[in-house]
Amino acid sequence: MATKFDGVIEAARYAPEGTLVMVRAYVRRGAAFSDHVLINRETLVERLKNGKKYFTGQRTNLMAGTFELSKPVRLVGSNRREVISTSEQAERDQLEETPIF
């Protein structure tokens, strides 16, 4: 069965201290996906809290809405210290195997 997801993060930008600033992603728009969009950290946290599912990965060349998915993106920690990560044991923002832009 195919995995249902709301977006694919293809690149990330971090602040010098290691906090995620924004991501470049493709977002589901009904049956299709958007062109790449920039999503800031606050918006991504809000979407993850609302139950949206994001994966790291990349668009398959010349295949429109087909993606090579890597790892699911999670919101780890409590409200005081939330981190965005592809690992359940993360102590800081970290999207493994995701290029930096």
Contacts in CASP RR format, 6 or more apart in sequence:
PFRMAT RR
TARGET T0000
AUTHOR 0000-0000-0000
METHOD contacts of the structure
MODEL  1
MATKFDGVIEAARYAPEGTLVMVRAYVRRGAAFSDHVLINRETLVERLKN
GKKYFTGQRTNLMAGTFELSKPVRLVGSNRREVISTSEQAERDQLEETPI
F
3 55 0 8 1.000
3 69 0 8 1.000
4 53 0 8 1.000
5 28 0 8 1.000
5 53 0 8 1.000
5 54 0 8 1.000
5 55 0 8 1.000
5 69 0 8 1.000
6 27 0 8 1.000
6 28 0 8 1.000
6 47 0 8 1.000
6 52 0 8 1.000
6 53 0 8 1.000
6 54 0 8 1.000
7 25 0 8 1.000
7 26 0 8 1.000
7 27 0 8 1.000
7 28 0 8 1.000
7 33 0 8 1.000
7 52 0 8 1.000
7 53 0 8 1.000
7 54 0 8 1.000
7 55 0 8 1.000
8 25 0 8 1.000
8 26 0 8 1.000
8 33 0 8 1.000
8 54 0 8 1.000
8 55 0 8 1.000
8 56 0 8 1.000
8 57 0 8 1.000
8 58 0 8 1.000
8 59 0 8 1.000
8 67 0 8 1.000
8 69 0 8 1.000
9 23 0 8 1.000
9 24 0 8 1.000
9 25 0 8 1.000
9 54 0 8 1.000
9 55 0 8 1.000
9 56 0 8 1.000
9 57 0 8 1.000
9 73 0 8 1.000
9 95 0 8 1.000
9 98 0 8 1.000
10 24 0 8 1.000
10 25 0 8 1.000
10 26 0 8 1.000
10 36 0 8 1.000
10 56 0 8 1.000
10 57 0 8 1.000
10 58 0 8 1.000
10 59 0 8 1.000
10 98 0 8 1.000
10 99 0 8 1.000
11 23 0 8 1.000
11 24 0 8 1.000
11 98 0 8 1.000
11 99 0 8 1.000
11 100 0 8 1.000
11 101 0 8 1.000
12 20 0 8 1.000
12 22 0 8 1.000
12 23 0 8 1.000
12 24 0 8 1.000
12 95 0 8 1.000
12 98 0 8 1.000
12 99 0 8 1.000
12 100 0 8 1.000
12 101 0 8 1.000
13 20 0 8 1.000
13 21 0 8 1.000
13 22 0 8 1.000
13 23 0 8 1.000
13 100 0 8 1.000
13 101 0 8 1.000
14 20 0 8 1.000
14 21 0 8 1.000
14 93 0 8 1.000
14 100 0 8 1.000
15 21 0 8 1.000
18 92 0 8 1.000
18 93 0 8 1.000
19 41 0 8 1.000
19 92 0 8 1.000
19 93 0 8 1.000
20 41 0 8 1.000
20 44 0 8 1.000
20 84 0 8 1.000
20 93 0 8 1.000
20 95 0 8 1.000
21 40 0 8 1.000
21 41 0 8 1.000
22 38 0 8 1.000
22 39 0 8 1.000
22 40 0 8 1.000
22 41 0 8 1.000
23 38 0 8 1.000
23 39 0 8 1.000
23 44 0 8 1.000
23 95 0 8 1.000
24 36 0 8 1.000
24 37 0 8 1.000
24 38 0 8 1.000
24 39 0 8 1.000
24 101 0 8 1.000
25 36 0 8 1.000
25 37 0 8 1.000
25 39 0 8 1.000
25 54 0 8 1.000
26 33 0 8 1.000
26 34 0 8 1.000
26 35 0 8 1.000
26 36 0 8 1.000
26 37 0 8 1.000
26 59 0 8 1.000
26 65 0 8 1.000
26 67 0 8 1.000
27 33 0 8 1.000
27 34 0 8 1.000
27 37 0 8 1.000
27 39 0 8 1.000
28 34 0 8 1.000
32 64 0 8 1.000
32 65 0 8 1.000
33 64 0 8 1.000
33 65 0 8 1.000
39 47 0 8 1.000
41 84 0 8 1.000
41 93 0 8 1.000
44 54 0 8 1.000
44 84 0 8 1.000
45 75 0 8 1.000
45 82 0 8 1.000
45 84 0 8 1.000
47 54 0 8 1.000
48 54 0 8 1.000
48 73 0 8 1.000
48 74 0 8 1.000
48 75 0 8 1.000
48 84 0 8 1.000
49 75 0 8 1.000
53 72 0 8 1.000
54 72 0 8 1.000
54 73 0 8 1.000
55 67 0 8 1.000
55 69 0 8 1.000
55 70 0 8 1.000
55 71 0 8 1.000
55 72 0 8 1.000
55 73 0 8 1.000
56 69 0 8 1.000
56 70 0 8 1.000
56 71 0 8 1.000
56 73 0 8 1.000
56 86 0 8 1.000
56 95 0 8 1.000
56 96 0 8 1.000
56 97 0 8 1.000
56 98 0 8 1.000
57 67 0 8 1.000
57 68 0 8 1.000
57 69 0 8 1.000
57 70 0 8 1.000
57 98 0 8 1.000
58 67 0 8 1.000
58 68 0 8 1.000
59 65 0 8 1.000
59 66 0 8 1.000
59 67 0 8 1.000
59 68 0 8 1.000
60 66 0 8 1.000
60 67 0 8 1.000
60 68 0 8 1.000
70 86 0 8 1.000
70 96 0 8 1.000
70 97 0 8 1.000
70 98 0 8 1.000
71 86 0 8 1.000
71 96 0 8 1.000
71 97 0 8 1.000
72 86 0 8 1.000
73 84 0 8 1.000
73 85 0 8 1.000
73 86 0 8 1.000
73 95 0 8 1.000
74 84 0 8 1.000
74 85 0 8 1.000
74 86 0 8 1.000
74 87 0 8 1.000
74 88 0 8 1.000
74 90 0 8 1.000
75 82 0 8 1.000
75 83 0 8 1.000
75 84 0 8 1.000
76 82 0 8 1.000
76 83 0 8 1.000
76 84 0 8 1.000
76 85 0 8 1.000
76 87 0 8 1.000
76 88 0 8 1.000
76 89 0 8 1.000
76 90 0 8 1.000
77 83 0 8 1.000
83 90 0 8 1.000
83 91 0 8 1.000
83 92 0 8 1.000
83 93 0 8 1.000
83 94 0 8 1.000
84 93 0 8 1.000
84 95 0 8 1.000
85 92 0 8 1.000
85 93 0 8 1.000
85 94 0 8 1.000
85 95 0 8 1.000
85 96 0 8 1.000
86 94 0 8 1.000
86 95 0 8 1.000
86 96 0 8 1.000
86 97 0 8 1.000
86 98 0 8 1.000
87 94 0 8 1.000
87 96 0 8 1.000
END
